[in-house]
């Protein structure tokens, strides 16, 4: 995230143990940071990702938390989910897709270009 110039927060949740942390607690803590920093875009793991042929519970859980937090963000919001599946698409294709199917979200061209063309889906 530093390399891309993005702000980020590291939470004190247990590695390999997110399935045991109450979902509401995680959503509350992440939502607090989103509110305090007035964030308009969240980048997280895809909640349905299969990583290298197996399910990765921590990635799935962080994606679910990000999805739930983004639905509570006021106004138009952006949620980018990191994924290892699928084909790369151009920034223009992704922006058109988001405008057509997710009109409540605003993903800036600058963020998509910073992150790169591969491995992001808009949800």
LOKOL-113717 format. One record per atom (N, C-alpha, C, O, CB): x, y, z; atom name; residue in three letters. Coordinates in steps of 0.05 Angstrom, whole numbers. Each point is the difference from the previous one (the first is absolute). Glycine has a CB too. Layout:
<pts>
[[X Y Z] CA Ala],
...
</pts>
This chain:
<pts>
[[16 -24 0] N Unk],
[[-16 24 0] CA Unk],
[[17 25 0] C Unk],
[[-6 20 -13] O Unk],
[[-30 -45 37] CB Unk],
[[59 24 -9] N Unk],
[[18 23 -1] CA Unk],
[[11 5 -28] C Unk],
[[2 22 -9] O Unk],
[[11 -32 56] CB Unk],
[[-7 -12 -61] N Unk],
[[11 2 -27] CA Unk],
[[-19 15 -18] C Unk],
[[8 16 -17] O Unk],
[[17 -59 24] CB Unk],
[[-51 37 -4] N Unk],
[[-20 13 -17] CA Unk],
[[-7 28 11] C Unk],
[[-13 16 -14] O Unk],
[[-5 -61 2] CB Unk],
[[26 52 36] N Unk],
[[-6 26 12] CA Unk],
[[-28 0 13] C Unk],
[[-11 22 3] O Unk],
[[40 -1 -38] CB Unk],
[[-39 -44 43] N Unk],
[[-26 -1 13] CA Unk],
[[3 0 30] C Unk],
[[20 -9 11] O Unk],
[[-39 -16 -50] CB Unk],
[[-1 36 52] N Unk],
[[-2 -1 29] CA Unk],
[[-11 -28 7] C Unk],
[[-15 -12 -15] O Unk],
[[7 63 20] CB Unk],
[[16 -61 18] N Unk],
[[-10 -26 8] CA Unk],
[[1 -3 31] C Unk],
[[13 16 13] O Unk],
[[3 -36 -56] CB Unk],
[[-30 1 53] N Unk],
[[-2 -5 28] CA Unk],
[[5 -30 5] C Unk],
[[-10 -17 -14] O Unk],
[[-22 56 21] CB Unk],
[[48 -45 13] N Unk],
[[4 -28 8] CA Unk],
[[-15 -5 26] C Unk],
[[5 14 20] O Unk],
[[41 -16 -43] CB Unk],
[[-64 -17 23] N Unk],
[[-16 -6 24] CA Unk],
[[13 -23 16] C Unk],
[[14 -16 -12] O Unk],
[[-56 32 -12] CB Unk],
[[37 -17 49] N Unk],
[[12 -20 18] CA Unk],
[[-19 -24 2] C Unk],
[[-9 -7 21] O Unk],
[[34 42 5] CB Unk],
[[-29 -48 -49] N Unk],
[[-16 -25 -1] CA Unk],
[[20 -22 -5] C Unk],
[[21 4 -12] O Unk],
[[-63 19 -6] CB Unk],
[[36 -47 28] N Unk],
[[19 -22 -2] CA Unk],
[[3 -12 -28] C Unk],
[[-20 -5 -13] O Unk],
[[9 -6 60] CB Unk],
[[36 9 -56] N Unk],
[[6 -13 -25] CA Unk],
[[-9 -29 1] C Unk],
[[4 -14 20] O Unk],
[[35 45 -28] CB Unk],
[[-52 -40 -13] N Unk],
[[-10 -27 -2] CA Unk],
[[-23 -6 19] C Unk],
[[-7 -23 5] O Unk],
[[52 9 -20] CB Unk],
[[-56 36 27] N Unk],
[[-22 -5 19] CA Unk],
[[-23 19 -3] C Unk],
[[-16 3 19] O Unk],
[[50 -19 12] CB Unk],
[[-37 29 -54] N Unk],
[[-21 20 -3] CA Unk],
[[-28 -13 2] C Unk],
[[-19 14 7] O Unk],
[[50 13 -35] CB Unk],
[[-33 -52 21] N Unk],
[[-26 -14 2] CA Unk],
[[-10 -1 29] C Unk],
[[-24 -4 5] O Unk],
[[35 -23 -46] CB Unk],
[[7 31 60] N Unk],
[[-8 -2 28] CA Unk],
[[-5 27 13] C Unk],
[[-8 2 23] O Unk],
[[35 -44 -20] CB Unk],
[[-22 64 -18] N Unk],
[[-5 27 10] CA Unk],
[[-29 6 -7] C Unk],
[[-8 -4 -23] O Unk],
[[57 19 18] CB Unk],
[[-65 -4 23] N Unk],
[[-28 6 -6] CA Unk],
[[-1 20 -24] C Unk],
[[13 21 0] O Unk],
[[-26 -29 48] CB Unk],
[[-3 0 -68] N Unk],
[[-3 16 -24] CA Unk],
[[-8 29 6] C Unk],
[[10 19 -11] O Unk],
[[-22 -60 -14] CB Unk],
[[-7 45 43] N Unk],
[[-10 26 7] CA Unk],
[[23 18 11] C Unk],
[[1 24 -5] O Unk],
[[-47 -43 14] CB Unk],
[[63 7 7] N Unk],
[[23 15 11] CA Unk],
[[18 10 -22] C Unk],
[[9 23 0] O Unk],
[[-12 -50 43] CB Unk],
[[9 9 -61] N Unk],
[[18 7 -22] CA Unk],
[[-12 22 -17] C Unk],
[[13 20 -7] O Unk],
[[6 -66 6] CB Unk],
[[-45 43 -6] N Unk],
[[-14 20 -16] CA Unk],
[[0 27 14] C Unk],
[[5 21 -12] O Unk],
[[-34 -56 -9] CB Unk],
[[24 35 47] N Unk],
[[-1 25 16] CA Unk],
[[27 14 0] C Unk],
[[2 24 -4] O Unk],
[[-38 -45 33] CB Unk],
[[58 5 -25] N Unk],
[[27 13 1] CA Unk],
[[8 11 -27] C Unk],
[[12 21 -1] O Unk],
[[0 -53 38] CB Unk],
[[-17 17 -58] N Unk],
[[7 10 -27] CA Unk],
[[-17 24 -7] C Unk],
[[10 20 -11] O Unk],
[[3 -67 -3] CB Unk],
[[-39 46 20] N Unk],
[[-18 22 -6] CA Unk],
[[8 25 14] C Unk],
[[-2 22 -10] O Unk],
[[-35 -54 3] CB Unk],
[[47 29 32] N Unk],
[[10 24 15] CA Unk],
[[23 14 -15] C Unk],
[[1 24 -1] O Unk],
[[-15 -47 44] CB Unk],
[[33 7 -53] N Unk],
[[22 12 -15] CA Unk],
[[-9 13 -25] C Unk],
[[9 22 -7] O Unk],
[[22 -57 26] CB Unk],
[[-49 22 -34] N Unk],
[[-11 11 -24] CA Unk],
[[-13 27 6] C Unk],
[[3 20 -15] O Unk],
[[-11 -66 -4] CB Unk],
[[-8 47 40] N Unk],
[[-13 25 8] CA Unk],
[[20 22 9] C Unk],
[[-2 22 -9] O Unk],
[[-37 -49 23] CB Unk],
[[58 19 3] N Unk],
[[20 20 9] CA Unk],
[[17 12 -22] C Unk],
[[5 24 0] O Unk],
[[-4 -49 43] CB Unk],
[[7 8 -62] N Unk],
[[17 9 -22] CA Unk],
[[-16 9 -24] C Unk],
[[12 9 -20] O Unk],
[[23 -40 36] CB Unk],
[[-61 29 -14] N Unk],
[[-18 8 -23] CA Unk],
[[9 -13 -26] C Unk],
[[2 13 -21] O Unk],
[[-10 31 44] CB Unk],
[[11 -70 -22] N Unk],
[[9 -15 -23] CA Unk],
[[-23 -4 -20] C Unk],
[[-24 -2 9] O Unk],
[[58 -22 19] CB Unk],
[[-28 24 -53] N Unk],
[[-21 -4 -20] CA Unk],
[[5 -25 -17] C Unk],
[[-17 -8 -16] O Unk],
[[11 57 14] CB Unk],
[[28 -63 7] N Unk],
[[6 -25 -14] CA Unk],
[[14 -19 20] C Unk],
[[17 8 15] O Unk],
[[-13 16 -60] CB Unk],
[[-12 -50 44] N Unk],
[[12 -21 16] CA Unk],
[[11 -20 -20] C Unk],
[[-13 -8 -19] O Unk],
[[-18 15 59] CB Unk],
[[56 -16 -35] N Unk],
[[12 -22 -15] CA Unk],
[[4 -23 19] C Unk],
[[12 2 21] O Unk],
[[12 30 -53] CB Unk],
[[-35 -55 24] N Unk],
[[2 -24 17] CA Unk],
[[1 -25 -17] C Unk],
[[0 1 -24] O Unk],
[[-25 23 60] CB Unk],
[[26 -47 -23] N Unk],
[[0 -26 -13] CA Unk],
[[-29 -6 -9] C Unk],
[[-19 10 11] O Unk],
[[59 -26 16] CB Unk],
[[-42 0 -48] N Unk],
[[-26 -10 -9] CA Unk],
[[-11 -20 20] C Unk],
[[14 -19 7] O Unk],
[[-1 27 -56] CB Unk],
[[-38 -4 59] N Unk],
[[-10 -19 21] CA Unk],
[[-4 -28 -10] C Unk],
[[-4 -18 16] O Unk],
[[-17 57 5] CB Unk],
[[21 -43 -47] N Unk],
[[-5 -27 -12] CA Unk],
[[25 -11 -14] C Unk],
[[-2 -17 -17] O Unk],
[[-46 29 12] CB Unk],
[[71 -1 12] N Unk],
[[25 -7 -13] CA Unk],
[[9 -28 7] C Unk],
[[-2 -9 23] O Unk],
[[14 57 -23] CB Unk],
[[-3 -62 -20] N Unk],
[[15 -25 4] CA Unk],
[[29 6 -6] C Unk],
[[7 7 -22] O Unk],
[[-47 -37 11] CB Unk],
[[57 28 31] N Unk],
[[28 7 -3] CA Unk],
[[17 -25 -5] C Unk],
[[2 -18 17] O Unk],
[[-9 58 13] CB Unk],
[[19 -41 -54] N Unk],
[[17 -23 -7] CA Unk],
[[-15 -27 4] C Unk],
[[13 -19 10] O Unk],
[[28 47 1] CB Unk],
[[-66 -29 -18] N Unk],
[[-14 -25 1] CA Unk],
[[-12 -7 27] C Unk],
[[-12 -22 3] O Unk],
[[41 8 -38] CB Unk],
[[-27 32 55] N Unk],
[[-13 -6 26] CA Unk],
[[-13 25 10] C Unk],
[[7 22 -7] O Unk],
[[27 -58 17] CB Unk],
[[-53 32 8] N Unk],
[[-14 23 12] CA Unk],
[[18 13 21] C Unk],
[[13 -14 16] O Unk],
[[-58 -9 -24] CB Unk],
[[46 49 8] N Unk],
[[17 14 20] CA Unk],
[[-19 15 19] C Unk],
[[-9 22 -7] O Unk],
[[48 -17 -27] CB Unk],
[[-45 -16 57] N Unk],
[[-19 12 18] CA Unk],
[[5 29 8] C Unk],
[[-19 16 1] O Unk],
[[12 -61 16] CB Unk],
[[32 53 -12] N Unk],
[[5 28 7] CA Unk],
[[-6 19 -23] C Unk],
[[-11 21 4] O Unk],
[[46 -37 28] CB Unk],
[[-28 8 -56] N Unk],
[[-6 17 -24] CA Unk],
[[-30 2 -4] C Unk],
[[-10 22 -5] O Unk],
[[53 -35 -16] CB Unk],
[[-57 -9 24] N Unk],
[[-29 0 -3] CA Unk],
[[-13 19 21] C Unk],
[[-18 15 -7] O Unk],
[[20 -62 -12] CB Unk],
[[7 44 43] N Unk],
[[-11 16 22] CA Unk],
[[5 30 -4] C Unk],
[[-18 16 4] O Unk],
[[24 -55 27] CB Unk],
[[18 47 -39] N Unk],
[[6 28 -4] CA Unk],
[[-17 11 -23] C Unk],
[[-9 23 1] O Unk],
[[56 -29 17] CB Unk],
[[-51 -10 -39] N Unk],
[[-17 9 -22] CA Unk],
[[-28 4 9] C Unk],
[[-13 19 -8] O Unk],
[[42 -43 -23] CB Unk],
[[-39 6 48] N Unk],
[[-28 3 10] CA Unk],
[[-2 24 18] C Unk],
[[-20 15 -2] O Unk],
[[14 -65 0] CB Unk],
[[25 55 19] N Unk],
[[0 24 16] CA Unk],
[[0 26 -17] C Unk],
[[-16 18 5] O Unk],
[[40 -43 32] CB Unk],
[[-7 25 -57] N Unk],
[[1 24 -18] CA Unk],
[[-26 3 -15] C Unk],
[[-10 23 -3] O Unk],
[[59 -30 -2] CB Unk],
[[-62 -14 -4] N Unk],
[[-25 1 -13] CA Unk],
[[-21 12 18] C Unk],
[[-15 18 -8] O Unk],
[[27 -57 -21] CB Unk],
[[-14 29 54] N Unk],
[[-20 10 19] CA Unk],
[[5 30 7] C Unk],
[[-19 15 2] O Unk],
[[14 -62 16] CB Unk],
[[31 54 -14] N Unk],
[[6 28 7] CA Unk],
[[-7 18 -24] C Unk],
[[-12 22 5] O Unk],
[[49 -37 26] CB Unk],
[[-31 7 -55] N Unk],
[[-5 17 -23] CA Unk],
[[-30 5 -4] C Unk],
[[-8 21 -9] O Unk],
[[49 -39 -13] CB Unk],
[[-58 -1 29] N Unk],
[[-29 4 -3] CA Unk],
[[-10 21 20] C Unk],
[[-21 12 -5] O Unk],
[[16 -59 -11] CB Unk],
[[19 52 37] N Unk],
[[-8 20 20] CA Unk],
[[13 27 -4] C Unk],
[[-6 19 14] O Unk],
[[-1 -55 17] CB Unk],
[[24 38 -51] N Unk],
[[13 26 -5] CA Unk],
[[-20 19 -12] C Unk],
[[-15 -7 -19] O Unk],
[[60 -15 12] CB Unk],
[[-46 47 16] N Unk],
[[-19 19 -10] CA Unk],
[[5 8 -29] C Unk],
[[23 0 -9] O Unk],
[[-29 17 55] CB Unk],
[[-15 -11 -60] N Unk],
[[3 10 -28] CA Unk],
[[11 -22 -18] C Unk],
[[-4 -24 4] O Unk],
[[11 70 13] CB Unk],
[[8 -37 -37] N Unk],
[[12 -19 -19] CA Unk],
[[26 -11 11] C Unk],
[[15 15 13] O Unk],
[[-36 10 -51] CB Unk],
[[25 -50 34] N Unk],
[[23 -13 13] CA Unk],
[[15 -17 -21] C Unk],
[[-11 -6 -21] O Unk],
[[-13 6 65] CB Unk],
[[48 -8 -37] N Unk],
[[15 -17 -18] CA Unk],
[[11 -24 16] C Unk],
[[10 4 22] O Unk],
[[1 35 -51] CB Unk],
[[-13 -62 17] N Unk],
[[11 -24 12] CA Unk],
[[15 -15 -21] C Unk],
[[-12 -9 -20] O Unk],
[[-25 6 55] CB Unk],
[[63 0 -32] N Unk],
[[16 -16 -19] CA Unk],
[[9 -25 14] C Unk],
[[10 0 22] O Unk],
[[6 41 -46] CB Unk],
[[-21 -64 11] N Unk],
[[6 -26 12] CA Unk],
[[24 -12 -15] C Unk],
[[-2 -3 -25] O Unk],
[[-46 -4 40] CB Unk],
[[68 0 -1] N Unk],
[[24 -13 -12] CA Unk],
[[-6 -29 -6] C Unk],
[[-11 -14 17] O Unk],
[[42 46 8] CB Unk],
[[-25 -41 -49] N Unk],
[[-5 -27 -7] CA Unk],
[[22 -11 -18] C Unk],
[[12 15 -15] O Unk],
[[-61 -7 19] CB Unk],
[[54 -33 -3] N Unk],
[[20 -13 -17] CA Unk],
[[-13 -14 -24] C Unk],
[[13 -12 -16] O Unk],
[[16 6 55] CB Unk],
[[-56 8 -41] N Unk],
[[-14 -14 -21] CA Unk],
[[-8 20 -22] C Unk],
[[0 24 4] O Unk],
[[-18 -57 30] CB Unk],
[[12 22 -57] N Unk],
[[-11 16 -22] CA Unk],
[[21 14 -17] C Unk],
[[24 -1 6] O Unk],
[[-63 8 22] CB Unk],
[[30 5 -49] N Unk],
[[18 13 -19] CA Unk],
[[2 30 7] C Unk],
[[-18 12 11] O Unk],
[[6 -45 -47] CB Unk],
[[35 44 29] N Unk],
[[4 28 4] CA Unk],
[[-18 16 -19] C Unk],
[[-4 -9 -23] O Unk],
[[52 1 38] CB Unk],
[[-58 30 -6] N Unk],
[[-16 18 -18] CA Unk],
[[12 27 2] C Unk],
[[15 7 18] O Unk],
[[-57 -34 -11] CB Unk],
[[35 44 -26] N Unk],
[[11 27 0] CA Unk],
[[-15 17 20] C Unk],
[[-22 -6 9] O Unk],
[[35 1 -57] CB Unk],
[[0 27 56] N Unk],
[[-13 19 18] CA Unk],
[[-26 10 -11] C Unk],
[[-20 2 15] O Unk],
[[65 11 2] CB Unk],
[[-46 -7 -42] N Unk],
[[-25 9 -13] CA Unk],
[[-22 -21 2] C Unk],
[[-23 7 6] O Unk],
[[49 21 -37] CB Unk],
[[-19 -53 27] N Unk],
[[-21 -22 2] CA Unk],
[[-10 -2 29] C Unk],
[[-24 -3 4] O Unk],
[[46 -21 -42] CB Unk],
[[-4 26 57] N Unk],
[[-9 -2 28] CA Unk],
[[-17 24 8] C Unk],
[[-20 -4 14] O Unk],
[[61 -22 -4] CB Unk],
[[-34 50 -18] N Unk],
[[-16 23 7] CA Unk],
[[-27 -2 -13] C Unk],
[[-20 8 13] O Unk],
[[61 20 -9] CB Unk],
[[-43 -37 -29] N Unk],
[[-26 -3 -13] CA Unk],
[[-17 -21 14] C Unk],
[[-24 3 3] O Unk],
[[45 11 -47] CB Unk],
[[-8 -36 52] N Unk],
[[-14 -22 14] CA Unk],
[[-12 11 26] C Unk],
[[-23 -6 7] O Unk],
[[54 -28 -28] CB Unk],
[[-15 48 36] N Unk],
[[-9 10 26] CA Unk],
[[-23 20 -4] C Unk],
[[-19 -1 15] O Unk],
[[65 -5 4] CB Unk],
[[-44 23 -38] N Unk],
[[-21 20 -5] CA Unk],
[[-26 -14 -8] C Unk],
[[-22 9 8] O Unk],
[[56 25 -23] CB Unk],
[[-33 -55 0] N Unk],
[[-24 -14 -9] CA Unk],
[[-12 -17 22] C Unk],
[[-25 1 4] O Unk],
[[44 -2 -50] CB Unk],
[[-3 -15 60] N Unk],
[[-12 -19 19] CA Unk],
[[2 8 29] C Unk],
[[-15 -11 16] O Unk],
[[27 -23 -49] CB Unk],
[[5 53 40] N Unk],
[[3 10 27] CA Unk],
[[0 30 1] C Unk],
[[20 12 7] O Unk],
[[6 -54 5] CB Unk],
[[-49 55 -20] N Unk],
[[0 29 -2] CA Unk],
[[4 14 26] C Unk],
[[6 24 0] O Unk],
[[-36 -30 -38] CB Unk],
[[27 -7 61] N Unk],
[[4 13 26] CA Unk],
[[30 2 7] C Unk],
[[7 13 20] O Unk],
[[-52 -30 -5] CB Unk],
[[62 5 -31] N Unk],
[[29 1 6] CA Unk],
[[14 19 -19] C Unk],
[[-6 2 -24] O Unk],
[[3 -49 41] CB Unk],
[[23 60 -6] N Unk],
[[17 17 -16] CA Unk],
[[29 -10 5] C Unk],
[[10 2 22] O Unk],
[[-42 38 -19] CB Unk],
[[44 -50 -24] N Unk],
[[28 -9 1] CA Unk],
[[15 20 -17] C Unk],
[[-5 2 -24] O Unk],
[[-7 -52 32] CB Unk],
[[32 63 3] N Unk],
[[15 19 -16] CA Unk],
[[19 -14 -19] C Unk],
[[11 -21 6] O Unk],
[[-15 54 31] CB Unk],
[[7 -21 -60] N Unk],
[[19 -10 -20] CA Unk],
[[28 -1 12] C Unk],
[[15 -19 -5] O Unk],
[[-44 38 -33] CB Unk],
[[36 1 54] N Unk],
[[26 2 12] CA Unk],
[[6 -25 17] C Unk],
[[22 -11 -1] O Unk],
[[-25 61 1] CB Unk],
[[-16 -59 16] N Unk],
[[4 -23 17] CA Unk],
[[4 -25 -17] C Unk],
[[18 -15 5] O Unk],
[[-45 36 32] CB Unk],
[[10 -25 -57] N Unk],
[[2 -23 -17] CA Unk],
[[27 0 -14] C Unk],
[[13 -21 -3] O Unk],
[[-62 20 -3] CB Unk],
[[58 23 -3] N Unk],
[[26 2 -14] CA Unk],
[[23 -5 19] C Unk],
[[20 -12 -8] O Unk],
[[-40 44 -25] CB Unk],
[[18 -23 58] N Unk],
[[21 -4 19] CA Unk],
[[3 -30 7] C Unk],
[[22 -11 1] O Unk],
[[-30 57 18] CB Unk],
[[-15 -59 -15] N Unk],
[[0 -28 8] CA Unk],
[[8 -18 -23] C Unk],
[[14 -20 4] O Unk],
[[-49 30 30] CB Unk],
[[27 -3 -58] N Unk],
[[8 -16 -23] CA Unk],
[[-24 -14 -12] C Unk],
[[-22 0 11] O Unk],
[[67 -6 8] CB Unk],
[[-41 -5 -43] N Unk],
[[-22 -11 -15] CA Unk],
[[-8 -28 9] C Unk],
[[-23 -8 -6] O Unk],
[[39 35 -32] CB Unk],
[[1 -42 51] N Unk],
[[-6 -27 7] CA Unk],
[[-11 -3 28] C Unk],
[[5 16 17] O Unk],
[[30 -31 -48] CB Unk],
[[-51 -6 34] N Unk],
[[-8 -10 26] CA Unk],
[[-17 17 17] C Unk],
[[0 -1 24] O Unk],
[[41 -22 -26] CB Unk],
[[-57 41 -11] N Unk],
[[-20 15 15] CA Unk],
[[-27 -3 -12] C Unk],
[[-3 1 -25] O Unk],
[[38 32 39] CB Unk],
[[-55 -38 2] N Unk],
[[-27 0 -9] CA Unk],
[[-15 22 15] C Unk],
[[8 7 23] O Unk],
[[-7 -57 -34] CB Unk],
[[-21 61 -1] N Unk],
[[-15 21 14] CA Unk],
[[-26 -12 9] C Unk],
[[-14 -13 -15] O Unk],
[[34 50 -13] CB Unk],
[[-26 -34 54] N Unk],
[[-25 -10 11] CA Unk],
[[-12 21 18] C Unk],
[[-21 -5 12] O Unk],
[[39 -42 -14] CB Unk],
</pts>
